Amino acid sequence: MAEANAPKPLISPSDMHVVERVLNMSTGYVLDFSDKTFDQFIAHELGIDATAPRYSVDGGSKAKRLRRILHSLAAGQQAQLLRALLKHRDSPLRSDALGVLDDEWRKAYDAIIGTLEQTVTDADNTYAASAWTGRRTIREQVAIVRGVAPVALRQIDSLASIIESKRFNDPITAEAVQCLRELHGQLGELIAAIDRGSMTRQAVEAIEKNRQKLIHYMAEGAKLAVVAPTMTFGVMHILAWITGVPIDSTLVSTVFGTIVGADALKSFNKKSSLAR
């Protein structure tokens, strides 16, 4: 997707300058993190793999990756990460080389977090019942998307990457991977819509439509459940929870059968991906 179509960043350039000053990002570092501890910190706070290629398109330094990670997050997650980083900076275990944070910079940084959190509150308050016709209440759906969609994003991206790495050349599997990529984009847009207060039932139904397409591709022989059965089942279950449609029992049986029969794959000299 072209950068020109990307939504306006939630953190403005001037606010990003404050963030970078507080987090000592000017030389490519982030606070006193090593590459290893930075990756572990991001994984712990957000469940995100900070080493993923999409975060290194501008370069592999911690600062460049953090910029990409921040701008990929919804407002609530941005606020969560910024608070966690400030807490780390204030920890008595941190390096003395960071120095004491000036009160004015702290106030400016806290104000950015407050603005992001207010964005979430304002979005919740602007939802109108007339814009939502689903079985759940609008607040229930918002809570589900905020809590579950980021997990689905990560799992779908990982699943698509795993399948692509196997280099299958059958068209059904290729179409299934494309469907996964479309779902990834739809979920990202849904999360952004939540922050704008503009989520609609139509957006959720579009995700369900692609989920059904994915089920069809698997029934036609796409290799998802063969290569990564547990992850495939997990993705389907999470998507069903987001869209509010009960998961298909036939799909459950198919995936369960693949899991049970995983050892049989050894006879074809294929490696099981159950550990994924």
LOLOLUM-601322 format. One line per field, with one value per residue (C-alpha): residue in one letter; x, y, z. Coordinates in nm, 4 decimals. Layout:
code	[A, ...]
c1	[X, ...]
c2	[Y, ...]
c3	[Z, ...]
//
This chain:
code	[M, A, E, A, N, A, P, K, P, L, I, S, P, S, D, M, H, V, V, E, R, V, L, N, M, S, T, G, Y, V, L, D, F, S, D, K, T, F, D, Q, F, I, A, H, E, L, G, I, D, A, T, A, P, R, Y, S, V, D, G, G, S, K, A, K, R, L, R, R, I, L, H, S, L, A, A, G, Q, Q, A, Q, L, L, R, A, L, L, K, H, R, D, S, P, L, R, S, D, A, L, G, V, L, D, D, E, W, R, K, A, Y, D, A, I, I, G, T, L, E, Q, T, V, T, D, A, D, N, T, Y, A, A, S, A, W, T, G, R, R, T, I, R, E, Q, V, A, I, V, R, G, V, A, P, V, A, L, R, Q, I, D, S, L, A, S, I, I, E, S, K, R, F, N, D, P, I, T, A, E, A, V, Q, C, L, R, E, L, H, G, Q, L, G, E, L, I, A, A, I, D, R, G, S, M, T, R, Q, A, V, E, A, I, E, K, N, R, Q, K, L, I, H, Y, M, A, E, G, A, K, L, A, V, V, A, P, T, M, T, F, G, V, M, H, I, L, A, W, I, T, G, V, P, I, D, S, T, L, V, S, T, V, F, G, T, I, V, G, A, D, A, L, K, S, F, N, K, K, S, S, L, A, R]
c1	[0.0000, 0.1345, 0.2556, 0.0389, -0.2713, -0.1498, -0.3477, -0.2132, 0.0367, -0.1084, 0.2174, 0.3055, 0.6628, 0.6996, 0.5740, 0.8042, 1.0933, 0.9982, 0.9729, 1.3152, 1.4728, 1.3310, 1.4287, 1.7808, 1.7232, 1.9422, 2.2333, 2.0278, 2.0020, 1.6961, 1.7763, 2.0293, 1.8900, 2.1142, 1.9681, 1.8777, 1.7166, 1.5274, 1.3806, 1.2872, 1.1280, 0.9106, 0.8092, 0.7123, 0.5176, 0.3400, 0.3970, 0.5641, 0.8739, 1.0908, 1.3277, 1.0585, 1.1752, 0.8875, 1.0311, 1.3774, 1.2901, 1.4608, 1.7549, 1.8234, 1.9111, 1.6921, 1.5761, 1.4737, 1.2881, 1.1112, 0.9879, 0.8360, 0.6872, 0.5297, 0.3669, 0.2272, 0.0359, -0.3110, -0.3364, -0.3892, -0.0872, 0.1273, 0.0381, 0.1096, 0.4532, 0.5518, 0.4533, 0.6524, 0.9602, 0.9368, 0.9018, 1.2174, 1.3978, 1.2951, 1.3991, 1.6808, 1.8379, 1.8908, 2.2278, 2.3499, 2.4678, 2.1089, 2.1101, 1.8126, 1.5139, 1.4338, 1.0891, 0.9833, 1.0670, 0.8834, 0.5725, 0.5779, 0.6214, 0.3396, 0.1179, 0.1735, 0.0666, -0.2372, -0.3360, -0.3128, -0.5227, -0.7762, -0.7954, -0.9137, -1.1687, -1.2993, -1.3363, -1.5421, -1.7664, -1.8293, -1.9718, -2.3391, -2.5732, -2.7122, -2.3723, -2.3684, -2.6161, -2.4274, -2.5442, -2.2975, -2.3199, -2.0814, -1.8778, -1.8481, -1.7223, -1.4755, -1.3372, -1.2986, -1.1215, -0.8868, -0.7977, -0.7869, -0.7165, -0.3494, -0.2965, -0.4621, -0.2408, 0.0758, -0.0424, -0.1637, 0.1634, 0.3604, 0.1417, 0.1704, 0.5485, 0.5760, 0.3745, 0.5687, 0.8983, 0.7957, 0.7797, 0.4738, 0.3912, 0.0271, -0.2203, -0.4621, -0.1958, -0.0831, -0.4404, -0.4700, -0.1549, -0.2924, -0.6128, -0.4079, -0.2368, -0.5747, -0.7001, -0.3889, -0.4648, -0.8328, -0.7504, -0.5035, -0.7704, -1.0230, -0.7894, -0.7318, -1.1089, -1.1539, -0.9187, -1.1106, -1.4467, -1.5629, -1.5853, -1.8783, -2.0448, -1.9545, -1.5829, -1.6279, -1.8379, -1.5614, -1.3203, -1.5668, -1.6009, -1.2256, -1.2263, -1.4811, -1.2652, -0.9728, -1.1837, -1.2713, -0.9063, -0.8172, -1.0960, -0.9569, -0.6108, -0.4237, -0.1299, -0.1924, -0.3242, -0.0555, 0.2403, 0.1203, -0.1986, -0.2107, -0.1392, -0.3990, -0.6616, -0.5674, -0.5996, -0.9397, -1.0625, -0.9454, -1.1019, -1.4308, -1.4229, -1.3671, -1.6489, -1.8882, -1.9483, -1.9156, -1.6205, -1.7098, -1.7109, -1.5891, -1.2843, -1.2177, -1.2348, -1.0045, -0.7401, -0.7692, -0.7197, -0.4069, -0.2701, -0.3407, -0.1810, 0.1243, 0.3615, 0.2507, 0.4154, 0.7526, 0.6940, 0.6966, 1.0185, 0.8331, 0.8951, 0.5992, 0.5310, 0.3291, 0.5758, 0.4939]
c2	[0.0000, 0.3409, 0.5657, 0.8421, 0.6476, 0.5910, 0.7569, 1.0691, 0.9735, 0.9923, 1.1399, 1.4666, 1.5482, 1.8029, 1.5533, 1.2890, 1.5273, 1.5275, 1.1482, 1.1122, 1.3606, 1.1857, 0.8414, 0.9448, 0.8404, 1.0950, 0.8581, 0.5524, 0.4189, 0.3929, 0.4700, 0.2146, -0.0857, -0.3274, -0.4840, -0.7922, -0.6132, -0.3771, -0.6702, -0.8416, -0.5226, -0.4729, -0.8393, -0.8221, -0.4963, -0.5482, -0.9062, -0.7690, -0.9057, -0.5939, -0.7760, -0.8157, -0.6731, -0.4229, -0.2339, -0.2130, -0.0562, 0.2690, 0.0878, -0.1581, 0.0743, 0.0609, 0.4204, 0.3650, 0.0478, 0.2159, 0.4949, 0.2367, 0.0370, 0.3449, 0.4619, 0.1127, 0.1089, 0.2248, 0.5198, 0.3082, 0.0914, 0.3966, 0.5381, 0.2014, 0.1742, 0.5335, 0.4878, 0.1653, 0.3332, 0.6232, 0.3781, 0.2044, 0.5392, 0.6203, 0.2802, 0.2887, 0.0015, 0.2102, 0.3389, 0.6594, 0.7738, 0.8691, 1.1500, 1.3072, 1.3943, 1.7661, 1.8502, 2.0420, 1.7512, 1.5137, 1.7327, 1.7494, 1.3717, 1.3072, 1.5431, 1.3349, 1.0220, 1.2081, 1.3175, 0.9601, 0.8298, 1.1071, 0.9998, 0.6597, 0.8139, 1.0539, 0.7711, 0.5729, 0.8735, 0.9488, 0.6102, 0.6377, 0.3411, 0.4153, 0.3401, -0.0134, -0.2920, -0.5963, -0.8431, -0.7088, -0.3635, -0.1106, -0.0946, -0.4729, -0.4793, -0.1959, -0.3777, -0.7022, -0.5345, -0.3418, -0.6523, -0.9180, -0.7550, -0.6735, -1.0423, -1.1424, -0.8997, -1.0566, -1.4141, -1.3537, -1.1888, -1.4770, -1.7397, -1.5767, -1.5518, -1.9179, -2.0329, -1.8076, -1.9446, -2.2949, -2.1715, -2.3729, -2.3174, -2.4259, -2.1440, -2.2282, -2.1802, -1.8593, -1.7280, -1.8247, -1.6248, -1.3268, -1.3603, -1.3534, -1.0338, -0.8768, -0.9738, -0.8171, -0.4899, -0.5010, -0.5578, -0.2697, -0.0430, -0.1665, -0.0810, 0.2653, 0.3122, 0.2343, 0.5212, 0.7540, 0.6542, 0.5366, 0.1571, 0.0142, -0.3240, -0.3289, -0.3288, -0.6281, -0.8092, -0.7585, -0.9381, -1.2238, -1.2488, -1.2997, -1.5466, -1.7528, -1.7294, -1.8628, -2.1581, -2.2270, -2.2200, -2.4662, -2.6978, -2.6789, -2.7866, -2.4735, -2.5864, -2.3674, -2.6413, -2.8837, -2.6548, -2.4709, -2.6363, -2.4891, -2.1371, -2.1722, -2.2837, -1.9985, -1.7375, -1.8706, -1.8750, -1.5180, -1.3889, -1.5595, -1.3918, -1.0512, -1.0939, -1.2586, -1.5651, -1.9086, -2.1022, -2.3713, -2.7170, -2.8749, -2.6524, -2.7493, -3.1158, -3.0638, -2.8805, -3.1227, -3.4108, -3.2459, -3.1996, -3.5612, -3.6832, -3.4591, -3.7497, -3.9009, -3.6070, -3.7545, -4.0345, -3.7694, -3.6150, -3.3000, -3.1153, -3.0562, -2.6967, -2.7795, -2.5976, -2.2720]
c3	[0.0000, -0.0900, 0.1853, 0.0418, 0.1452, 0.4997, 0.7796, 0.9458, 1.2186, 1.5688, 1.7009, 1.5258, 1.4157, 1.6968, 1.9542, 1.8085, 1.8728, 2.2413, 2.2471, 2.0864, 2.3271, 2.6348, 2.5067, 2.3961, 2.0349, 1.8565, 1.7886, 1.6953, 2.0486, 2.2746, 2.6383, 2.7659, 2.5770, 2.3926, 2.0788, 2.2798, 2.5729, 2.3388, 2.1466, 2.4722, 2.6081, 2.2991, 2.2979, 2.6657, 2.6430, 2.3108, 2.1985, 1.8859, 1.7153, 1.6901, 1.4531, 1.1837, 0.8479, 0.8252, 1.1220, 0.9668, 0.6305, 0.7394, 0.8992, 1.1767, 1.4654, 1.7735, 1.7236, 1.3613, 1.4506, 1.7430, 1.5150, 1.2813, 1.5677, 1.7280, 1.4060, 1.3417, 1.6710, 1.7657, 2.0060, 2.3162, 2.2405, 2.1678, 2.5081, 2.6723, 2.5111, 2.5884, 2.9538, 2.9760, 2.8259, 3.0692, 3.3584, 3.2366, 3.2179, 3.5754, 3.7099, 3.9684, 3.7728, 3.4606, 3.3474, 3.5164, 3.1741, 3.0871, 3.3382, 3.5161, 3.3001, 3.2956, 3.4359, 3.1250, 2.8965, 3.1319, 3.1271, 2.7474, 2.7226, 2.9714, 2.7720, 2.4582, 2.6449, 2.7790, 2.4280, 2.2979, 2.5850, 2.5270, 2.1624, 2.2781, 2.5170, 2.2531, 2.0025, 2.2524, 2.3148, 1.9475, 1.8504, 1.7633, 1.7979, 1.4513, 1.2973, 1.4332, 1.3590, 1.4859, 1.7483, 2.0030, 2.1509, 2.0021, 2.3222, 2.3342, 1.9758, 2.0396, 2.3438, 2.1461, 1.8546, 2.0838, 2.2779, 2.0073, 1.6694, 1.7477, 1.8322, 1.5055, 1.3130, 1.4479, 1.3977, 1.0416, 0.9458, 1.0955, 0.9294, 0.5866, 0.6245, 0.7252, 0.4238, 0.1865, 0.3187, 0.2071, -0.1555, -0.2559, -0.6207, -0.6282, -0.7033, -0.4197, -0.1531, -0.3239, -0.3168, 0.0506, 0.1340, -0.0582, 0.1424, 0.4636, 0.3489, 0.2712, 0.6167, 0.7695, 0.5924, 0.6886, 1.0549, 1.0527, 0.9060, 1.1622, 1.4494, 1.3002, 1.2601, 1.6293, 1.7150, 1.4829, 1.6279, 1.2850, 1.3038, 1.1064, 1.0839, 0.7132, 0.7962, 1.0272, 0.7679, 0.5088, 0.7425, 0.7848, 0.4063, 0.3722, 0.6610, 0.4695, 0.1556, 0.3577, 0.4738, 0.1109, 0.0038, 0.2782, 0.1712, -0.1831, -0.0662, 0.0475, 0.2608, 0.5681, 0.7979, 0.6792, 0.7476, 1.0608, 1.1905, 1.5398, 1.4171, 1.1406, 1.3901, 1.6221, 1.3464, 1.2408, 1.5986, 1.6665, 1.3441, 1.4324, 1.7716, 1.6096, 1.3585, 1.6016, 1.3825, 1.5519, 1.4166, 1.1649, 1.3259, 1.0016, 1.0095, 1.3704, 1.2750, 0.9781, 1.1783, 1.4701, 1.2315, 1.0948, 1.4456, 1.5395, 1.2189, 1.2373, 1.2969, 0.9675, 0.7913, 0.8834, 0.6342, 0.3614, 0.4993, 0.5972, 0.9184, 1.1466, 1.2506, 1.5617, 1.7812, 1.6083]
//
